[in-house]
Every structure is written in C-alpha cells, then in structure tokens.
Amino acid sequence: MNFPLYIAKRIYGDKGDKHKVSRPAISIATAGVAIGLAVMIVSVCVVLGFKHTIQAKVIGFGSHIQVTNFVSQTESEQYPIAASDSMMKAIRSINGVKHAERFAYQQGILKTDSNFLGIVLKGVGSEWDSTFIHENMVAGSIPRFSDSSSSNKVMISQSIANKLNLKQGQRVFAYFIDNSGVRIRRFTIQGIYQTNLSQYDSYMCFTDLYTTVKLNGWQPDQVSGMEVTVNDFNHVDDVERQFIKNVNKRQDHYGETYTSQTIKEINPQIFRWLDLLDMNVWIILALMTAVAGVTMISGLLIIILERTTMIGILKALGARNKTIRHLFLWFATFLIGKGLIIGNVIGIGVCLLQKHLGIVKLDPATYYVSTVPIEFNVPLIVALNLATLVVSVIVLIGPSYLISHIHPAKSMKYE
C-alpha cells in the first residue's frame, strides 16, 4: 500500500470542521487553478481561431506562393510573365506542391449612374480553385471562368455592391485606361462574395483570365503570375527554397525573369500581427500559471500549519519527512485535479458557446471577422492540463519542506 497516497485520500475526503481556515484556502486554491486553466484554454482557442481564420482568408486571395515577373516586385507597375505548359509542369512537379493556377490583374473603374469606384479585376482560368470564394458567397453563383473566351461575367464583393448599390444579375460598365486610351466593357454581375477582409473586399473583382489578358494587351500565354498551393502551409518555406533553386532566375521566351514570394512576404504586416498574438498568448499562459502556483502554495502552507498535530503524531510513529512531504503533495495533486476538471468545463463550455452562438461580436473592418473565432486543438488542451498539473506540483515541492521544521514533541505539546 502507498501510505502517503492512502492518508492523502483520507484527508481529502474528510470534510472536518467547516470553520477551519484551510477550507476557504482550499477553495481559493482550487478556484485559482480552475480560473487559470479556463483562461488559458479560451486564450489558446481564440488565438488559434484568429490565426487560422485570417490566414485562410489571406491565402484564399493570394495562395501560398506566387511566381511573378522579377521586375513587378521592384516597380509599382505589373509586368507579364509567360505561363507556358512547360513552366506549369515544372512548378507542379516540385515536391510539396498541391495545386498551381494562372492569374492576371487589371486595374479599372466600375461606374453606375450615380457613383463610381476603383477596382482590381483578377482574371482566373478553368483551373482556378474556387473553394475559398465558394465558402464566402452571399448571392448568385460563381461563373465558369475561362482562359480561351470571355463570358463578360464578373463576381464582386458585398462591399463593392453596397458602395455602388449593385445587385446580382445587374449589368455594370467598367472603364480601363491604358496608353491607347479608354476601354469600356459591360459585365453582368453573376455572384457576390463577402470575406470581411476589407483590404481585399474593398476592390477585388473576379472575371475570365482571357478578358484581363486582352485588356492588358498581352500575348495569350502571358499572365501576371502563377499562384501555388502547397500540401502543408507549415512547410511553405521549405517549398519556397525549392522554387528559389528550380524556378527563380529562369527566363521565359520573352526574356522576362521568374521570381517567387510566399504569402508571408507579400503580406508581412498581417503575418507579423498574427505572430504578435502568439506572444500575447505566451504572456497570458505564464501569468495564469503563476496565479495557479501562488494560490496553491498559499493553500498548502495553511493546510500544513493546521495539520501540525497530525504531522507530529506521524513523526512520533516513525514517519520520515520525505513520506509526510509526499502525503501533502498527493493531497495538493487531488486539489489541482479538481481545479483542472472545473477549469476544463468552464473553458471548453465558454468556447463552445462562442463557436456555436457567436456571443462576442467584432467589427469586421478592424478584426477581419464579425465574431470571435474559436478553434479547438485537443492535443494542445491536453498539454495545457498536463503542464498546469506538473508546474503546480513542482512549485509546491519547496513549501513542503516546512514539514522538516515541525518537531513531534512541540507540535503535540502545543495541541
């Protein structure tokens, strides 16, 4: 029989005198662990939700890696690059690449009878992965875009629709200015999307790749670039190194040079903000762990001081200091375990309510989402529980040495 564990169970199960000082101290210690863990779970789930939601939106507009003309990265104007079959095949053959597609941009102006707005027309072809936009559609449908013909159909954002008072099915004129003058195209709005990522929703429209290539006056095989999706975004830098080795600095048959960038390099401000969230979480985790540890230390010291008579009797019967220390550490573990259970119920419960009911609202213009996003990561929650348990027990080892200063004769005489 494990003697310290047995005695710890008896002490933990003993309700005793409700007026003892240790009762509220134990409750406070348990509450400290519970609140600390609940805050940690909510913080981690919220930050994971924010990071992956916003990251998915940015990637939805720009993919993981973009291959473009080298000059386009050094100057404000865009320059075309050839998207030949051989280059597309070379990109798709790189280890870690999941999907590759072509795109072309053209700046223009949408005009109605009462208003106008500057937009960027993004041309995409039949290979375009529309999964992200499909998940954010609010009206109409996604046109079948082509690289060989023009459907004169366009997809706009809800933000653009609101500013110009447009609806799905309406026709709108678009004006494009180049060296040869002004070109006018009439488009039919087939779909409206809304991602709440304002820096894209405010100007991005989608149409056929064929249309944007023609509007730019490029050759049929020239595009603004190629967007590449990798199998695992966590390994995007590894795949990018392969692009640097196999694609970058190569020239197309027009003499233009290929270069590549990851989405992190294209949107550094957003990803730096997401990294800052990680730092905030670590600070919260450290503070909550410290709170749990301090409350447990206070509770254990009060319990030891109230149990001096019991400690004296155990020592008189031959129990060693080490055995008695283990006894109180087991007792503290039971209290921590109870706090962990309560903390999990509170933390996971709050996250479930937010995930399914969206109780806490946000301003999409500032935070890119309309409600606080939640993402559960079971291994991470389990790790938080284990870390809280281990850290709380470790910080109690020092205070438990107070037992060695309690003498049997003095403690029993005091009683």
C-alpha positions in Angstrom: 0.0 0.0 0.0 1.2 3.5 -0.8 1.0 5.0 2.7 1.2 8.8 1.7 -1.4 8.3 -1.0 -3.8 6.5 1.4 -3.5 9.2 4.1 -3.9 11.9 1.4 -7.1 10.4 0.3 -8.4 10.3 3.9 -7.5 13.9 4.4 -9.1 15.0 1.1 -12.3 13.1 1.9 -12.5 14.4 5.4 -15.0 17.3 5.5 -14.0 18.1 9.1 -14.7 21.4 10.8 -16.2 23.8 8.3 -14.8 26.7 10.3 -11.2 25.8 9.7 -9.1 28.4 7.9 -8.0 25.7 5.4 -11.5 25.3 4.0 -11.7 28.7 2.2 -8.0 28.5 1.5 -8.5 25.1 -0.3 -11.5 26.6 -2.2 -9.4 29.6 -3.3 -6.5 27.4 -4.4 -8.9 25.2 -6.4 -10.6 28.3 -7.9 -7.2 29.7 -8.8 -6.2 26.6 -10.8 -9.7 26.4 -12.4 -9.8 30.0 -13.5 -6.2 29.9 -14.7 -6.8 26.9 -16.8 -10.1 28.2 -18.2 -8.4 31.5 -19.2 -5.6 29.6 -20.9 -8.0 27.3 -22.8 -10.1 30.3 -24.0 -7.0 32.3 -25.0 -5.4 29.4 -27.0 -8.7 28.6 -28.8 -9.4 32.2 -29.6 -5.8 32.9 -30.9 -5.9 29.7 -33.0 -9.2 30.7 -34.4 -8.0 34.2 -35.3 -4.8 33.0 -36.8 -6.2 30.2 -39.0 -9.3 32.2 -40.0 -7.4 35.3 -41.1 -4.6 33.2 -42.5 -7.1 31.2 -44.6 -8.7 34.4 -45.9 -5.3 35.9 -47.0 -4.3 32.7 -48.6 -7.7 32.4 -50.3 -6.9 35.6 -52.2 -3.2 35.0 -52.8 -2.5 31.3 -52.3 0.7 30.1 -50.6 3.4 31.1 -53.1 3.2 33.4 -56.1 5.5 33.2 -59.1 5.7 36.5 -61.0 7.9 38.7 -63.1 11.0 39.8 -61.2 10.5 43.4 -62.4 7.0 43.5 -60.9 8.5 43.2 -57.4 10.8 46.1 -57.9 8.5 48.5 -59.6 4.9 49.7 -58.9 3.7 48.6 -62.3 2.9 45.0 -63.2 4.8 43.2 -65.9 3.7 39.9 -67.6 5.4 36.6 -67.4 4.9 33.6 -69.7 2.9 30.7 -68.1 3.9 28.1 -70.7 2.9 24.5 -70.3 6.5 23.5 -69.6 6.7 26.0 -66.7 3.4 25.0 -65.2 4.5 21.4 -65.4 7.8 22.3 -63.7 6.0 24.1 -60.9 3.6 21.2 -60.3 6.4 18.7 -60.2 8.1 20.4 -57.3 7.9 18.3 -54.1 5.2 19.6 -51.8 3.2 21.5 -54.4 -0.5 20.6 -54.3 -2.0 23.0 -57.0 -0.9 25.7 -59.4 -3.0 28.2 -61.4 -2.6 31.3 -63.5 -3.9 34.8 -62.8 -3.8 38.2 -64.3 -4.7 41.6 -62.8 -6.1 44.7 -64.4 -7.0 48.0 -62.7 -10.2 49.7 -63.7 -13.2 51.7 -62.6 -16.8 50.4 -62.1 -19.3 53.1 -62.9 -23.1 53.3 -62.3 -25.4 56.2 -63.0 -24.8 57.8 -59.6 -21.3 56.6 -58.5 -18.0 55.0 -59.5 -15.3 53.0 -57.7 -11.7 51.9 -58.5 -11.3 48.2 -58.6 -8.8 45.5 -59.5 -10.1 42.9 -61.9 -8.5 39.5 -61.2 -8.7 37.1 -64.2 -8.7 33.4 -63.5 -8.9 30.4 -65.7 -10.7 27.0 -65.6 -8.1 25.6 -63.2 -8.9 28.2 -60.6 -9.6 26.7 -57.1 -12.8 28.5 -56.1 -13.2 26.7 -52.7 -12.5 29.8 -50.6 -14.8 32.1 -52.5 -17.5 29.5 -52.7 -17.5 29.3 -48.8 -18.0 33.1 -48.7 -20.7 33.6 -51.3 -23.7 35.6 -50.3 -25.6 35.9 -53.5 -25.6 34.4 -57.0 -23.1 31.8 -58.2 -19.5 31.5 -59.3 -19.2 31.8 -63.1 -17.3 29.3 -65.2 -14.2 31.3 -65.9 -12.1 30.6 -69.0 -8.7 31.4 -70.4 -9.8 31.0 -74.0 -13.0 33.1 -74.2 -14.8 35.9 -72.5 -18.2 35.4 -70.7 -18.5 39.1 -69.8 -19.5 37.9 -66.3 -18.0 39.3 -63.1 -18.0 38.5 -59.4 -17.8 41.4 -57.0 -17.7 41.7 -53.2 -20.6 42.8 -50.9 -18.6 45.9 -50.0 -18.4 47.0 -53.7 -22.1 46.1 -54.2 -23.0 48.3 -51.2 -20.9 51.2 -52.3 -22.3 51.2 -55.8 -25.8 49.9 -54.9 -25.5 46.9 -57.2 -27.2 43.5 -57.0 -26.7 40.1 -58.5 -27.9 39.9 -62.1 -27.4 43.6 -62.8 -25.1 44.9 -65.6 -22.3 47.4 -64.9 -19.9 49.3 -67.0 -16.1 49.0 -66.4 -13.6 51.5 -67.7 -9.9 50.7 -68.3 -7.3 53.3 -69.1 -4.1 52.5 -71.0 -1.7 54.1 -73.4 -4.1 53.7 -76.3 -7.0 55.4 -74.4 -10.1 54.3 -72.5 -11.6 50.9 -73.0 -15.2 50.1 -71.9 -16.6 46.7 -71.0 -20.0 45.8 -69.8 -20.2 43.0 -67.3 -23.1 41.0 -65.8 -22.8 40.5 -62.0 -23.3 36.8 -61.5 -22.1 36.4 -57.9 -21.4 38.4 -54.8 -19.0 37.3 -52.1 -18.1 38.6 -48.6 -14.9 37.6 -46.7 -14.8 40.6 -44.3 -11.1 41.0 -45.2 -11.6 44.7 -46.0 -8.3 45.2 -47.7 -9.4 42.8 -50.5 -13.2 43.1 -50.3 -12.9 46.8 -51.0 -11.6 46.4 -54.5 -11.2 42.8 -55.7 -13.4 41.5 -58.5 -13.1 38.2 -60.5 -13.6 37.5 -64.2 -12.2 35.4 -67.0 -8.4 35.2 -67.4 -8.9 35.7 -71.2 -10.6 39.1 -70.5 -7.8 40.5 -68.3 -5.1 39.3 -70.6 -6.8 41.1 -73.5 -7.3 44.2 -71.5 -3.6 44.3 -70.7 -2.7 43.8 -74.4 -0.6 40.8 -73.6 0.1 37.7 -75.6 -2.2 34.7 -74.9 0.4 32.8 -72.8 1.3 35.9 -70.7 -0.1 36.4 -67.2 0.6 38.4 -64.1 1.8 35.3 -62.4 1.1 31.8 -61.1 -0.4 31.0 -57.7 0.8 27.9 -55.9 -0.8 25.9 -53.1 1.4 23.6 -51.0 0.4 20.5 -49.2 1.2 21.8 -45.7 1.4 25.6 -45.0 3.8 24.9 -42.1 6.3 23.8 -44.7 5.8 26.6 -47.1 9.3 28.0 -46.5 10.8 24.6 -47.4 8.9 24.5 -50.7 9.9 28.1 -51.3 13.5 27.1 -51.1 12.9 24.6 -53.9 11.3 27.4 -56.0 14.4 29.6 -55.4 16.6 26.7 -56.7 14.5 25.4 -59.6 12.3 28.4 -60.8 13.8 31.7 -59.7 16.1 33.5 -62.2 14.9 31.4 -65.1 13.8 33.3 -68.1 10.8 32.8 -70.4 10.9 33.0 -74.2 10.2 36.8 -74.0 13.4 37.3 -71.9 11.5 38.0 -68.6 12.8 36.6 -65.4 10.8 34.4 -63.0 10.8 35.0 -59.2 8.7 33.8 -56.3 7.4 35.0 -53.0 5.5 33.4 -50.2 2.2 34.9 -48.9 4.1 35.9 -45.7 6.4 38.1 -47.8 3.6 39.5 -49.8 1.5 40.4 -46.7 4.2 40.9 -43.9 2.0 43.3 -41.8 -0.8 40.8 -41.3 1.5 37.9 -40.5 3.5 40.0 -38.1 0.3 40.8 -36.3 -0.6 37.1 -36.2 2.8 36.4 -34.7 2.3 39.1 -32.1 -0.9 37.2 -31.0 1.4 34.2 -30.2 3.5 36.4 -27.9 0.4 37.6 -26.1 -0.8 34.1 -25.5 2.6 33.1 -24.0 2.3 36.0 -21.6 -1.2 35.0 -20.6 -0.2 31.4 -20.1 2.8 32.5 -17.9 0.6 34.8 -15.8 -2.2 32.3 -15.3 0.3 29.5 -14.4 1.9 31.9 -11.9 -1.6 32.7 -10.4 -2.4 29.0 -10.1 1.0 28.3 -8.5 0.8 31.1 -5.9 -2.7 30.2 -4.8 -1.7 26.5 -4.4 1.4 27.5 -2.4 -0.7 29.6 0.0 -3.3 26.8 0.3 -0.6 24.2 1.0 1.1 26.3 3.7 -2.2 26.9 5.5 -3.0 23.2 5.4 0.4 22.2 6.7 0.1 24.7 9.6 -3.3 23.4 10.5 -2.1 19.8 10.5 0.9 20.2 12.7 -0.6 17.9 15.3 -1.1 15.2 12.7 2.4 15.7 11.4 3.8 15.4 14.9 1.9 12.2 15.6 3.1 10.7 12.3 6.7 11.6 13.1 6.3 10.1 16.6 5.2 6.9 14.9 8.3 6.8 12.8 7.2 8.5 9.6 10.0 10.3 7.8 9.9 13.9 6.5 10.0 12.6 2.9 6.9 10.4 3.5 5.0 13.2 5.0 6.0 15.6 2.2 4.7 13.1 -0.3 1.5 12.9 1.6 0.8 16.6 1.3 2.0 16.7 -2.4 -0.6 13.9 -3.1 -3.2 16.0 -1.3 -2.3 19.0 -3.4 -2.5 16.9 -6.5 -6.1 16.0 -5.7 -6.9 19.7 -5.3 -5.2 20.6 -8.6 -7.0 17.7 -10.3 -10.4 19.1 -9.1 -9.4 22.6 -10.3 -8.4 21.2 -13.7 -11.8 19.5 -14.1 -13.7 22.6 -13.2 -11.4 24.7 -15.4 -11.9 22.4 -18.4 -15.7 22.6 -18.0 -15.7 26.4 -17.8 -13.1 27.0 -20.6 -14.4 24.5 -23.1 -18.0 25.5 -22.2 -17.3 29.2 -23.0 -15.6 28.2 -26.2 -18.5 26.0 -27.4 -21.0 28.8 -26.6 -18.9 31.3 -28.7 -18.3 28.9 -31.5 -22.0 28.0 -32.0 -23.8 31.1 -30.9 -21.2 33.9 -31.7 -22.0 35.8 -28.5 -19.0 38.2 -28.7 -19.2 40.3 -31.8 -16.4 42.2 -33.5 -16.0 45.0 -36.1 -15.1 43.3 -39.4 -13.4 46.5 -40.6 -10.9 46.2 -37.7 -10.6 42.5 -37.0 -11.5 40.9 -40.4 -14.1 38.7 -38.7 -17.7 39.5 -37.4 -17.5 37.3 -34.3 -14.6 36.0 -32.2 -13.4 32.8 -34.0 -12.8 29.6 -32.0 -10.7 26.6 -33.0 -10.3 23.6 -30.8 -6.9 21.7 -30.6 -7.4 18.7 -28.4 -3.6 17.8 -28.1 -2.9 21.4 -27.1 -5.7 21.4 -24.5 -4.4 18.2 -23.0 -0.8 19.7 -23.0 -2.2 22.7 -21.1 -3.7 20.4 -18.5 -0.5 18.4 -18.1 1.7 21.5 -17.9 -0.6 23.1 -15.3 -0.5 20.0 -13.2 3.2 19.5 -13.4 4.1 23.2 -12.8 1.7 23.4 -9.9 3.2 20.3 -8.2 6.8 21.4 -8.8 6.3 24.8 -7.2 4.8 23.1 -4.1 8.0 21.0 -3.5 9.8 23.9 -1.9 7.0 24.8 0.6 6.6 21.2 1.5 10.0 21.3 3.2 8.4 23.3 6.0 7.4 19.9 7.4 11.0 19.1 8.3 10.9 22.0 10.8 8.0 20.6 12.7 9.1 18.7 15.8 6.8 16.0 17.3 7.1 17.0 20.9 6.5 20.7 20.3 3.5 20.1 18.0 1.8 17.7 20.3 2.5 19.9 23.4 1.0 22.8 21.5 -2.2 20.9 21.0 
